[in-house]
């Protein structure tokens, strides 16, 4: 799942959040992914599409008297629109729709829209999305939800982006037959622009989901749900974001999206509408439309609630969001109580601890409902802490405070704020988790005696180059307190000689949990055989300046390896001899191995491979052939063949190699300059390249959001033959001398089993075809095998015996008569039809023998890879 596309960083609290209820887990450090994700402030919004219906509706809904509309309605929010390409009349219609929204939602923060008048697909009227979404903004009720930025700003009661940055991005099809009037009377064949703009702004404000199907419509999932998603349930009342009911990234979740029975069910919708809102969930998933609309049958044209249905037709005017949509918006916190609080940070000094909150409500608060709860002491096990109410003092119109005396403000302190409005809704800070369980802050008070933690693996334990002028060192340095890291540096030696310390720089700008990096640069480039030893030192910012060294003893060591001097015209390896084969390769996180279930050695990545972990939350694991290859002039001869299994994370549906949504991949690359620059022989690929690979990758997952990974295991039956033209990409020409490497790219999310490569042949001529020859008739019966030559590893055996048997033995022997594989099969009668796996055999000529009772039938079989 998902590339590094977040725009800027969020220090949400720097603390841990845990549920203040029974059956909770004890406090734990956040996972690597949680640390990464919750620090991020902005994600891109998800776009929706408004398709055009071709049926004239001849309906007018919610249309106001345009002469008095602007004066009769009270403006409760400010919209600023940046227009591009709009005509005067199109802009006037757009502004009319904006003015409607400005009277029905309330926000103290101006909402900026970027509106583009462009050419779109002929069937599309327009599309819009939140410019960004925010995780962890102050006052929100769903801690791990991505809030459209306009909604997040309304709840926080302050801007969260730059004044000139858009909150909503919208585009409309300039080629549509538009009606630009504001009177709600579009004629036959014309689409009312006011209606379509009103609809799209609704999406930009938050009428949008974050659950999607990105895997060829086989599964559905989400990174972080939208506020909208927390209220979506099926006909039985099971919520889609309940991972106990519907696992994330699963076929079960996709079935809900395409089952036609999805509903929005929030407390305000129930109170004021009396029933759930039915959503659009067609049998075929449609990205940008499924789930993010109301059901057209339930709310047909002319219905007061029909604005946010799937399609808008000609001669259809809807100039109101409708009461149902406004009630849904209230449930999504457009009408809310903002409990705002700046979290307390860890401190070593023992003193009175002041807790403060600001409570601003769009509704009526229940008197005395603003409350503060705290617990002192560690939290462990599954027993929920018993919270004590700390009486709040009202210090201003909407300000509240409580002071915990120094005598009690020591060690671990957990706390949260709470308020309740007249509708019965309860609002807390820091908010709730996916299950709706309120969470709490944790702060640690008193002396810090715990050293930081360093997480580091060498980028490569073998550096491939003829000359190396620098190496980058990247380490994760974390601290258990919010004081952060004071300093981190590298102590290193070159060929046993100590060098000046190298300071590491913090790349993430978050003192609590950061990635630090820098490059060791060599005045004189290192050469093959040179050795670099180093260790990482980190001190925290506490009074004691606690220190950690990694590794705890000794040094990390990097050995430089150069390419072989002899240039080869061809290369072949079956990896039967692991030691000999390994001498031809250098790299990291690959090896010549024989995992359980495999009958011989091959190149294997780590199983499973690791998630990306460098400063960009990416990793490249490589294995390079040290033998330079001179590319042959004949394109037919300049080919590489190997058998492979690829179980790596697939990209989003429709993504292409090089795009941000392609996610993990494998690629075979070449270098003409001894490894300094690499170019692909063909585009990278992943599990989607073969149906068997994709099915296997998706067959077994472990973990829950956000740490959900494929645990399916590769087997020899998954080997597929790959043939690559060394000249096909155009990057390499005849007589080029190239190094060849295998590279597995991993982003920060979702890993799988990995990559296996066997029977490597570079510029090896294919074996000649087996010529058919007449064979003597065997009185015991007939035997035929196909295909022959065997290319994909499986040979089909068809035999007709003269005598009935109940079982038979199948074996394959080499030219020396040595039995390499054998199998007993059940037989019923005189006919045998079965398959036999010879995929693990090296290329060559073999003898396949079928023994059924006294009958023995033999065939020559040519295995080619």
C-alpha positions in Angstrom: 0.0 0.0 0.0 0.9 3.5 -0.5 4.0 5.6 -1.6 5.5 8.6 0.3 3.2 11.3 -0.9 2.5 13.3 2.3 3.2 17.0 1.9 4.4 18.2 5.3 4.8 17.1 8.9 2.7 16.8 12.0 3.9 16.6 15.5 0.4 15.5 16.7 1.3 15.3 20.3 4.6 13.6 20.5 2.9 11.3 23.0 1.0 8.0 23.0 -2.8 7.8 22.9 -4.6 4.9 24.6 -8.2 4.0 25.2 -9.6 5.0 28.7 -11.9 2.0 28.8 -11.8 -1.6 29.8 -10.3 -4.4 27.8 -7.6 -2.0 26.5 -4.0 -2.9 25.7 -1.2 -1.6 27.8 0.8 1.4 26.5 3.2 0.5 23.8 5.5 2.4 21.4 3.9 3.4 18.1 4.8 1.1 15.2 7.2 2.5 12.6 4.3 3.2 10.3 2.2 4.9 12.9 5.1 7.1 13.8 5.5 8.0 10.1 1.9 8.5 9.3 0.7 10.3 12.4 3.5 12.9 12.0 2.2 13.8 8.6 -0.1 16.7 8.5 -1.3 16.7 4.9 -2.5 14.0 2.5 -3.9 14.6 -1.0 -7.7 14.6 -1.2 -9.6 12.0 -3.2 -11.3 13.2 -6.3 -14.9 12.4 -7.2 -16.5 12.4 -10.6 -19.9 13.7 -11.5 -21.1 11.9 -14.7 -23.8 13.2 -16.9 -27.1 11.5 -17.2 -28.7 11.8 -20.6 -32.3 11.8 -19.3 -34.0 15.1 -19.1 -35.5 15.5 -15.6 -37.5 18.7 -15.9 -37.3 19.2 -12.1 -36.7 22.3 -10.0 -35.7 21.7 -6.4 -34.9 24.2 -3.7 -34.7 27.0 -6.2 -34.9 30.4 -4.6 -36.0 33.8 -5.8 -32.7 35.1 -7.2 -33.7 38.7 -6.6 -34.0 38.3 -2.9 -31.9 35.2 -2.2 -28.7 37.0 -1.3 -30.4 39.5 1.1 -32.7 37.0 2.8 -30.0 34.4 3.8 -27.4 35.0 6.5 -23.9 34.4 5.4 -22.1 32.2 7.9 -18.9 31.3 6.1 -16.6 33.0 3.6 -15.6 31.4 0.3 -12.7 32.7 -1.9 -12.6 31.4 -5.5 -9.6 31.5 -7.8 -11.1 31.1 -11.3 -9.1 29.9 -14.3 -10.6 29.8 -17.8 -14.2 30.7 -16.8 -16.3 33.0 -18.9 -18.2 35.8 -17.2 -21.5 34.0 -17.3 -19.9 30.7 -16.1 -18.2 32.5 -13.2 -21.5 34.1 -12.2 -23.3 30.7 -12.0 -20.4 29.3 -10.0 -20.5 32.2 -7.6 -24.2 31.7 -7.1 -23.6 28.1 -6.0 -20.8 29.3 -3.7 -23.1 31.8 -2.1 -25.7 29.0 -1.3 -23.0 27.0 0.5 -21.9 30.2 2.4 -25.3 30.4 4.1 -25.7 26.8 5.2 -22.3 25.9 6.7 -20.5 27.7 9.5 -16.7 28.3 9.6 -14.6 31.0 11.1 -11.9 30.2 8.5 -12.2 31.3 4.9 -12.6 28.5 2.4 -10.5 28.9 -0.8 -11.5 27.1 -4.0 -9.3 26.6 -7.0 -11.7 26.3 -10.0 -10.6 25.3 -13.5 -12.6 25.4 -16.7 -11.1 22.6 -18.7 -11.7 19.8 -21.2 -12.8 16.6 -19.5 -14.1 13.2 -20.7 -17.4 13.9 -22.6 -19.4 12.0 -20.1 -18.0 14.0 -17.1 -19.6 17.2 -16.0 -17.0 17.9 -13.4 -15.0 16.7 -10.5 -13.8 18.1 -7.1 -11.8 17.0 -4.1 -10.4 18.4 -0.9 -7.0 19.9 -1.8 -5.5 18.1 1.2 -6.8 16.1 4.1 -5.4 16.3 7.6 -4.7 13.7 10.3 -4.4 14.8 13.9 -5.7 18.4 13.7 -6.9 19.8 17.0 -10.5 19.1 18.2 -11.3 16.3 15.7 -13.2 13.3 17.0 -11.7 10.6 14.9 -8.0 10.4 15.7 -6.9 8.3 12.7 -9.3 9.9 10.1 -8.2 12.1 7.3 -10.3 15.2 7.5 -10.8 17.5 4.4 -8.8 20.5 5.2 -11.7 22.9 5.2 -13.5 20.7 7.8 -10.3 20.3 9.8 -9.9 24.1 9.9 -13.5 24.6 10.9 -13.1 22.2 13.8 -9.7 23.6 14.9 -11.1 27.2 14.5 -7.9 28.3 12.8 -6.2 28.0 9.4 -4.1 24.9 8.8 -2.6 25.8 5.5 -1.1 28.9 3.9 -3.6 31.7 3.1 -3.1 31.3 -0.6 -3.4 27.5 -0.7 -6.7 26.1 -1.9 -8.9 24.0 0.4 -10.9 22.6 -2.5 -9.8 21.9 -6.1 -12.5 21.7 -8.7 -12.7 21.4 -12.4 -15.6 21.6 -14.8 -16.0 20.4 -18.4 -16.0 23.4 -20.8 -17.4 21.3 -23.6 -20.7 20.5 -21.7 -23.9 22.1 -23.0 -24.3 24.3 -19.9 -27.1 26.4 -18.7 -25.6 29.4 -16.9 -28.8 31.0 -15.5 -29.4 31.1 -11.8 -33.2 30.8 -12.0 -33.2 27.0 -12.0 -34.9 26.7 -15.4 -32.4 24.7 -17.6 -34.1 23.8 -20.9 -34.1 20.4 -22.6 -30.5 19.1 -23.2 -28.8 21.7 -21.0 -27.1 21.0 -17.7 -27.6 23.5 -14.8 -24.1 24.7 -13.8 -25.3 26.0 -10.5 -26.5 22.5 -9.6 -23.2 20.8 -10.7 -21.0 23.3 -8.8 -23.2 22.9 -5.7 -22.7 19.2 -5.9 -19.0 19.3 -6.4 -18.4 21.7 -3.6 -20.2 19.3 -1.4 -17.6 16.7 -2.2 -14.8 19.2 -1.5 -16.3 19.9 1.9 -16.4 16.3 3.0 -19.0 14.3 1.2 -16.3 11.8 0.1 -15.1 8.5 1.2 -11.5 7.1 1.5 -12.3 3.4 0.9 -11.4 2.3 -2.6 -10.6 -0.7 -4.8 -7.2 -0.3 -6.4 -6.3 -3.9 -7.2 -8.1 -4.8 -10.4 -11.4 -4.8 -8.5 -10.4 -7.9 -6.4 -10.1 -6.2 -3.0 -11.0 -2.9 -1.3 -9.2 -1.0 1.5 -8.1 2.3 2.9 -5.1 4.0 4.4 -7.0 6.2 6.8 -10.8 6.4 6.6 -12.5 9.8 6.1 -15.0 11.1 8.7 -17.7 10.1 6.2 -16.5 6.4 6.3 -17.0 6.1 10.1 -20.8 6.3 9.6 -21.1 3.9 6.6 -22.6 0.5 7.4 -24.3 -2.4 5.6 -27.9 -3.5 5.8 -27.2 -5.5 9.0 -25.7 -2.4 10.7 -22.0 -3.6 10.5 -19.7 -0.6 10.0 -17.3 -0.9 7.0 -14.3 0.4 9.1 -14.8 -2.3 11.7 -11.8 -4.6 10.9 -13.4 -7.4 12.9 -16.3 -7.5 10.4 -14.5 -6.6 7.2 -10.7 -6.9 7.1 -9.0 -4.0 5.4 -7.7 -4.7 1.9 -10.0 -7.6 1.5 -12.5 -9.2 -0.9 -15.1 -9.1 1.9 -14.8 -5.3 2.0 -15.1 -5.0 -1.8 -18.3 -7.1 -1.7 -19.8 -4.5 0.6 -19.0 -1.7 -1.8 -20.7 -3.6 -4.6 -23.6 -5.1 -2.7 -26.2 -2.3 -3.2 -27.0 -2.1 0.5 -24.8 0.6 2.1 -26.1 3.3 4.4 -24.9 6.4 6.3 -26.0 6.1 9.9 -25.1 8.9 12.3 -26.9 10.1 15.5 -28.1 13.3 13.9 -29.3 11.6 10.7 -31.3 9.2 12.9 -32.7 11.9 15.1 -33.8 14.3 12.4 -34.4 12.0 9.4 -35.8 9.0 11.3 -33.8 6.5 9.2 -30.4 5.9 7.6 -29.3 7.6 4.4 -29.0 5.0 1.6 -25.8 5.3 -0.4 -24.7 4.6 -4.0 -23.2 1.1 -4.2 -23.5 -0.4 -7.7 -22.6 -4.0 -8.5 -19.6 -2.8 -10.5 -17.2 -0.7 -8.5 -16.7 2.8 -10.0 -13.7 4.8 -8.6 -14.8 8.3 -7.6 -18.5 7.5 -7.6 -19.1 4.4 -5.5 -20.0 5.2 -1.9 -19.4 8.9 -2.3 -23.0 9.6 -3.4 -26.6 9.0 -2.3 -28.7 6.3 -4.0 -30.5 7.6 -7.1 -33.5 5.3 -6.7 -34.2 6.4 -3.1 -33.6 10.1 -3.9 -34.8 10.5 -7.5 -34.7 13.8 -9.5 -37.1 16.3 -7.8 -36.5 14.9 -4.3 -35.3 17.6 -1.9 -32.3 15.3 -1.0 -31.2 14.5 -4.6 -28.3 16.9 -5.0 -25.6 14.4 -3.9 -26.9 11.5 -6.0 -24.6 9.7 -8.6 -25.5 11.6 -11.8 -27.1 14.9 -12.8 -29.3 15.1 -15.9 -30.2 17.9 -18.3 -33.1 20.0 -17.4 -32.5 19.2 -13.7 -32.0 22.0 -11.2 -31.3 21.4 -7.5 -30.3 24.6 -5.6 -30.1 23.2 -2.1 -27.9 20.5 -0.4 -31.1 19.2 1.2 -31.8 18.5 4.9 -30.4 14.9 4.7 -27.0 16.1 3.5 -26.9 18.9 6.1 -27.7 16.3 8.8 -24.9 14.1 7.5 -22.6 17.1 7.5 -23.5 17.7 11.2 -22.6 14.1 12.0 -19.3 14.7 10.2 -18.6 17.6 12.5 -19.5 20.6 10.3 -21.8 21.4 13.3 -19.8 20.4 16.3 -18.2 21.2 19.7 -14.5 21.8 19.4 -12.6 20.7 22.5 -9.3 22.3 21.8 -6.1 21.6 23.8 -2.4 21.9 23.4 -1.0 18.7 24.7 1.3 18.7 27.8 4.9 17.6 26.9 7.2 15.5 29.1 9.2 17.4 31.8 11.8 16.5 34.3 11.2 19.2 36.9 8.6 18.4 39.5 6.1 21.2 39.7 2.4 22.0 39.5 1.0 20.8 36.2 -1.6 23.1 34.5 -4.1 21.6 32.0 -6.0 24.0 29.8 -8.7 23.6 27.1 -10.9 25.9 25.0 -14.4 24.7 24.2 -16.3 26.3 21.3 -19.6 24.9 20.3 -21.9 25.4 17.3 -24.8 23.9 19.4 -26.0 24.1 23.0 -23.7 22.6 25.6 -25.2 20.7 28.5 -24.4 22.8 31.6 -21.5 21.3 33.5 -20.6 18.8 30.7 -17.1 20.2 30.1 -15.0 17.9 32.3 -11.4 16.8 32.8 -10.3 13.3 33.8 -6.8 12.1 34.8 -5.0 9.1 36.1 -1.5 8.9 37.7 0.8 6.0 37.6 1.8 3.5 34.9 -0.8 1.7 32.8 -0.2 -2.0 32.1 -2.0 -5.2 31.2 -5.6 -5.2 30.0 -7.1 -3.5 33.0 -8.3 0.1 32.2 -7.0 2.8 34.5 -9.5 4.3 37.0 -9.8 8.0 36.1 -10.3 10.8 38.6 -12.3 13.9 37.6 -10.3 17.1 38.1 -12.7 20.0 38.7 -12.3 22.6 35.9 -12.3 26.3 36.6 -13.8 28.5 33.9 -11.2 31.2 33.2 -12.9 32.9 30.3 -15.9 32.7 28.0 -14.8 29.4 26.6 -11.6 28.7 28.6 -11.2 26.0 31.2 -8.3 25.0 33.5 -7.2 22.5 36.1 -4.0 22.3 38.0 -2.5 19.0 39.3 -0.4 19.7 42.4 3.3 18.9 42.2 3.0 16.2 44.8 0.8 14.2 42.4 2.3 15.4 39.1 5.1 12.7 39.0 5.7 9.7 36.9 3.1 8.7 34.3 0.0 10.8 33.9 -2.9 10.0 31.5 -5.7 12.5 30.8 -8.5 13.6 28.5 -11.2 16.3 28.2 -14.9 15.8 27.5 -18.0 17.9 26.6 -21.6 17.0 25.7 -24.1 18.9 23.7 -27.9 18.9 23.9 -28.3 16.3 21.2 -26.5 13.8 23.4 -23.3 13.8 21.4 -20.1 13.5 23.5 -16.9 15.2 22.3 -13.5 14.3 23.7 -9.9 15.4 23.2 -7.8 13.7 22.0 -10.7 11.9 20.3 -11.6 8.3 19.4 -10.1 5.4 17.6 -11.7 3.5 14.7 -13.9 1.5 17.1 -15.2 4.7 18.6 -13.3 4.2 21.9 -12.1 7.5 23.5 -8.4 7.8 23.7 -6.2 9.6 26.2 -2.9 11.5 26.3 0.0 10.3 28.3 2.8 12.5 29.7 5.8 11.4 31.7 7.1 13.6 34.5 10.3 13.4 36.4 14.0 12.6 35.7 14.8 10.8 32.4 17.2 7.9 33.0 16.5 6.0 29.7 18.8 6.4 26.7 17.6 6.8 23.2 17.1 3.8 20.8 19.0 3.6 17.6 17.6 1.6 14.7 20.0 1.0 11.8 20.9 -1.5 9.2 23.8 -0.8 6.8 22.6 0.4 3.4 24.8 -2.4 1.9 27.2 -4.8 3.5 28.9 -5.0 0.2 29.4 -1.8 -1.8 29.8 -2.4 -5.5 32.1 0.1 -7.3 35.6 0.4 -8.6 36.0 3.7 -6.8 33.8 5.0 -3.9 33.9 8.6 -3.0 31.0 8.6 -0.4 28.6 6.5 1.7 25.4 7.6 3.2 24.6 6.7 6.8 20.9 6.7 7.8 19.6 5.8 11.3 16.3 6.0 13.1 16.9 7.6 16.5 14.0 7.5 19.0 13.5 8.6 22.6 10.9 7.5 25.1 10.4 11.1 26.2 9.4 14.2 24.3 12.6 16.0 25.2 14.0 14.7 21.9 17.5 14.1 20.7 20.3 16.4 21.5 22.9 15.1 19.1 23.7 12.1 16.9 27.0 11.4 15.1 29.1 8.7 13.5 32.5 7.5 14.7 34.3 5.7 11.9 37.6 4.2 10.7 39.0 3.8 7.2 41.3 0.7 6.9 41.7 0.8 10.7 42.5 4.5 10.9 40.2 6.7 13.0 38.6 9.7 11.3 36.9 12.9 12.6 33.3 12.3 13.9 30.6 12.9 11.4 27.5 14.7 12.7 24.1 13.3 11.6 21.3 15.6 10.6 17.7 15.2 11.6 15.6 14.8 8.4 12.1 14.6 9.9 12.1 17.7 12.1 10.5 15.8 14.9 12.7 15.6 18.0 10.9 12.6 19.5 11.3 10.2 16.7 13.5 11.0 13.7 15.6 9.7 10.9 19.1 11.1 11.0 21.5 10.9 8.0 24.7 12.2 6.5 27.3 11.1 4.0 30.9 10.0 4.8 32.9 11.6 2.0 36.4 10.4 1.2 39.2 12.7 0.2 40.7 9.8 -1.8 38.2 7.5 -3.3 38.2 4.0 -1.8 39.0 1.0 -3.9 38.2 -2.7 -4.0 39.4 -4.3 -0.7 39.2 -1.1 1.4 37.3 -1.4 4.6 35.1 1.1 6.5 34.1 0.5 10.1 31.6 2.8 11.9 29.2 3.1 14.8 26.4 5.5 15.7 26.2 7.6 18.9 23.1 9.4 20.1 22.3 11.5 23.2 18.9 12.7 24.3 18.1 16.2 25.5 17.5 15.2 29.1 19.4 16.7 32.0 21.5 13.5 32.1 22.2 13.5 28.4 21.6 9.7 28.2 23.7 8.1 25.5 23.3 5.0 23.2 25.9 3.5 20.9 25.0 1.2 17.9 26.2 -1.5 17.7 26.5 -1.9 21.4 30.0 -3.4 20.9 32.3 -3.2 17.9 31.5 -1.6 14.6 29.4 -2.0 11.5 31.7 -2.9 8.6 31.5 -2.2 4.9 33.7 -4.0 2.5 34.2 -2.7 -1.0 34.0 -5.1 -3.9 35.0 -4.4 -7.5 33.7 -6.0 -10.7 35.6 -8.9 -12.2 38.2 -7.9 -14.7 37.3 -10.5 -17.4 34.5 -9.4 -19.8 32.2 -12.3 -20.8 30.1 -12.9 -23.8 27.7 -15.1 -21.9 26.9 -16.3 -18.4 24.9 -19.2 -17.0 24.2 -20.4 -13.5 21.8 -22.9 -12.0 22.9 -22.0 -8.5 23.4 -25.6 -7.6 26.7 -24.7 -5.9 25.8 -21.9 -3.5 29.4 -21.0 -2.6 30.6 -20.8 -6.2 27.5 -18.9 -7.4 27.7 -16.4 -4.5 31.3 -15.4 -5.5 29.8 -14.0 -8.8 27.4 -11.6 -7.0 27.4 -8.7 -4.5 24.6 -6.9 -2.9 22.3 -6.5 0.1 19.3 -8.4 1.3 19.8 -11.1 -1.3 21.6 -14.4 -1.2 22.0 -17.8 -2.8 19.6 -19.8 -0.7 17.4 -22.9 -0.7 14.3 -22.1 1.4 12.1 -24.8 2.8 10.0 -26.4 0.0 12.6 -25.8 -2.7 14.8 -28.6 -4.1 17.8 -26.5 -5.1 19.5 -23.2 -4.7 18.6 -19.9 -6.4 18.9 -16.1 -5.9 16.5 -15.2 -3.1 15.6 -11.9 -1.6 14.9 -11.9 2.1 11.7 -13.7 2.8 9.7 -11.6 3.6 11.5 -8.5 2.3 11.6 -5.4 4.5 9.6 -2.2 4.2 11.4 0.9 3.0 13.3 2.5 5.8 15.6 5.2 4.4 15.1 8.9 4.8 12.3 8.8 2.2 10.8 5.6 3.7 12.1 3.6 0.7 14.7 0.9 0.2 16.4 -0.6 -2.8 17.7 -4.1 -2.3 20.1 -5.2 -5.0 22.1 -8.2 -6.2 24.7 -7.5 -8.9 26.4 -9.9 -11.2 30.1 -9.0 -10.9 31.0 -10.4 -14.3 30.7 -7.7 -17.0 28.8 -8.8 -20.1 29.6 -7.5 -23.6 26.3 -7.2 -25.5 26.2 -9.3 -28.7 25.5 -7.6 -32.0 22.6 -9.9 -33.0 19.5 -8.8 -31.1 18.2 -12.4 -31.1 21.3 -13.5 -29.2 21.4 -10.5 -26.9 18.8 -12.0 -24.5 18.6 -12.9 -20.8 16.5 -15.8 -19.5 15.7 -16.9 -16.0 12.9 -18.4 -13.9 11.4 -16.2 -11.2 8.8 -15.8 -8.5 7.6 -12.3 -7.7 5.5 -11.8 -4.6 5.8 -8.1 -4.0 3.2 -5.5 -3.2 1.0 -4.6 -6.3 0.4 -1.0 -7.3 -3.0 0.7 -7.6 -5.2 -0.3 -10.5 -4.0 1.5 -13.7 -0.7 2.6 -12.2 2.4 2.3 -14.3 6.1 1.8 -13.6 7.6 5.1 -12.4 4.3 6.5 -11.1 3.7 7.3 -7.4 1.0 4.6 -7.0 3.1 1.7 -8.5 4.4 0.9 -5.0 6.8 -2.0 -4.7 8.4 -3.6 -7.8 11.3 -5.6 -9.1 13.5 -4.6 -12.1 16.5 -5.8 -14.0 19.0 -3.0 -14.7 22.3 -2.5 -16.5 25.2 -0.1 -16.0 27.8 1.0 -18.5 29.9 2.9 -16.0 30.8 0.3 -13.4 27.7 0.8 -11.3 27.5 4.6 -11.0 24.3 4.9 -13.1 21.7 2.2 -13.8 19.1 1.9 -16.5 16.3 -0.7 -16.8 16.4 -3.4 -19.5 12.6 -3.4 -19.2 10.0 -1.7 -17.0 9.7 -2.8 -13.4 6.9 -5.2 -12.5 5.3 -6.7 -9.4 2.8 -9.4 -8.4 0.3 -8.2 -11.0 2.6 -9.4 -13.8 1.2 -13.0 -13.4 -2.2 -14.0 -12.2 -0.7 -16.8 -10.1 1.5 -14.3 -8.3 -1.2 -11.9 -7.6 -3.6 -14.6 -6.4 -0.9 -15.9 -4.1 0.1 -12.5 -2.7 -3.6 -11.7 -1.9 -4.3 -15.1 -0.4 -3.0 -14.5 3.1 -2.5 -11.3 5.1 -1.5 -10.8 8.7 -2.0 -7.7 10.9 -4.5 -5.0 11.0 -4.5 -1.4 9.8 -2.0 0.1 9.5 0.4 -2.9 9.6 -1.1 -5.4 7.2 1.2 -7.5 5.1 1.1 -10.5 2.8 2.3 -13.7 4.5 1.8 -16.0 1.5 4.9 -18.1 0.8 6.5 -18.7 -2.6 6.6 -22.3 -3.9 8.4 -23.8 -6.9 5.1 -24.2 -8.8 5.0 -20.4 -9.0 8.2 -20.1 -11.1 7.6 -18.4 -14.4 10.1 -18.0 -17.3 11.3 -14.4 -18.1 13.1 -13.5 -21.3 14.6 -10.0 -21.6 16.1 -8.4 -24.7 19.3 -6.6 -23.6 18.9 -4.2 -26.5 15.1 -3.8 -26.3 14.9 -0.7 -24.1 17.2 1.3 -26.4 19.5 2.2 -23.5 22.1 -0.4 -24.5 23.8 -1.0 -27.8 25.8 -3.9 -29.4 29.3 -4.2 -27.8 28.4 -2.2 -24.7 30.1 -3.7 -21.6 27.5 -3.8 -18.9 27.0 -4.9 -15.3 23.7 -6.4 -14.6 21.8 -6.2 -11.3 18.5 -7.3 -9.9 16.7 -4.6 -7.8 13.7 -4.9 -5.4 12.2 -1.5 -4.5 10.2 -1.3 -1.3 8.1 1.6 -0.1 7.1 2.2 3.6 4.0 0.1 3.5 3.0 -3.5 2.9 5.5 -6.1 2.2 5.4 -9.7 0.9 7.5 -12.8 0.4 9.8 -11.2 -2.2 11.7 -12.4 -5.3 13.4 -15.6 -6.4 15.5 -16.0 -9.5 16.8 -19.4 -10.8 18.4 -20.8 -13.9 20.0 -17.6 -15.1 21.2 -17.6 -18.7 22.6 -14.5 -20.3 23.3 -14.6 -24.1 23.2 -18.4 -24.0 21.7 -19.9 -27.2 18.5 -21.7 -26.7 18.7 -25.5 -27.1 17.8 -27.0 -30.5 14.3 -28.4 -30.8 13.8 -32.1 -30.3 13.2 -33.7 -33.7 10.5 -36.3 -34.0 11.7 -39.8 -34.8 9.9 -43.0 -35.4 9.9 -45.3 -32.4 9.3 -49.1 -32.3 5.9 -50.2 -31.1 5.9 -51.3 -27.5 3.4 -54.1 -26.8 2.9 -52.8 -23.2 1.2 -49.7 -24.5 1.8 -46.2 -25.8 3.3 -43.1 -24.0 3.3 -39.5 -25.2 4.6 -36.4 -23.4 4.0 -32.7 -24.2 5.1 -30.1 -24.5 8.5 -31.3 -25.6 10.8 -29.3 -25.1 9.4 -28.5 -21.6 9.6 -24.7 -21.1 7.3 -24.0 -18.1 8.4 -26.8 -15.9 5.3 -29.0 -16.3 5.1 -32.0 -18.7 1.8 -33.7 -19.5 1.8 -37.5 -19.6 -0.7 -39.4 -21.6 -0.4 -43.3 -21.6 -2.6 -46.1 -22.9 -1.8 -49.5 -21.3 -2.7 -52.9 -22.6 -3.2 -54.2 -19.1 -5.2 -52.5 -16.4 -3.3 -51.4 -13.2 -4.2 -49.5 -10.0 -1.0 -47.5 -9.7 2.1 -46.5 -11.7 5.5 -45.0 -11.0 6.8 -41.9 -12.9 10.5 -41.0 -12.7 13.0 -38.9 -14.6 16.6 -39.9 -15.1 19.7 -38.2 -16.5 21.9 -39.6 -19.2 24.0 -41.4 -16.6 20.9 -43.3 -15.4 20.6 -41.5 -12.1 17.0 -41.0 -10.9 16.4 -37.3 -10.2 12.7 -37.3 -9.4 10.0 -39.9 -9.0 6.4 -40.1 -8.0 3.7 -42.8 -7.5 0.3 -42.1 -9.1 -3.1 -43.8 -8.8 -4.5 -45.4 -11.9 -8.0 -46.6 -12.7 -7.9 -49.0 -15.7 -5.6 -48.7 -18.7 -5.6 -44.9 -19.3 -3.2 -42.5 -17.6 -3.4 -38.7 -17.9 -1.3 -36.7 -15.4 1.2 -33.9 -15.0 4.8 -34.2 -13.8 6.9 -31.3 -12.5 10.4 -31.1 -14.0 10.8 -27.3 -13.3 13.6 -27.8 -10.8 15.8 -29.6 -13.3 18.6 -27.7 -15.2 18.3 -27.4 -18.9 19.2 -30.7 -20.7 18.1 -34.0 -22.0 16.4 -36.5 -19.7 14.5 -39.8 -19.8 11.0 -40.0 -18.4 10.1 -43.5 -17.4 6.6 -44.8 -16.7 6.4 -48.2 -14.9 2.9 -49.8 -14.6 3.1 -53.4 -13.3 5.5 -55.2 -15.6 5.1 -52.6 -18.3 7.9 -50.0 -18.8 7.5 -47.1 -21.2 10.2 -44.5 -21.7 10.4 -41.1 -23.5 13.2 -38.6 -24.1 12.4 -35.2 -22.6 14.3 -31.9 -23.3 14.1 -29.4 -20.5 14.8 -25.8 -21.6 14.8 -22.7 -19.4 
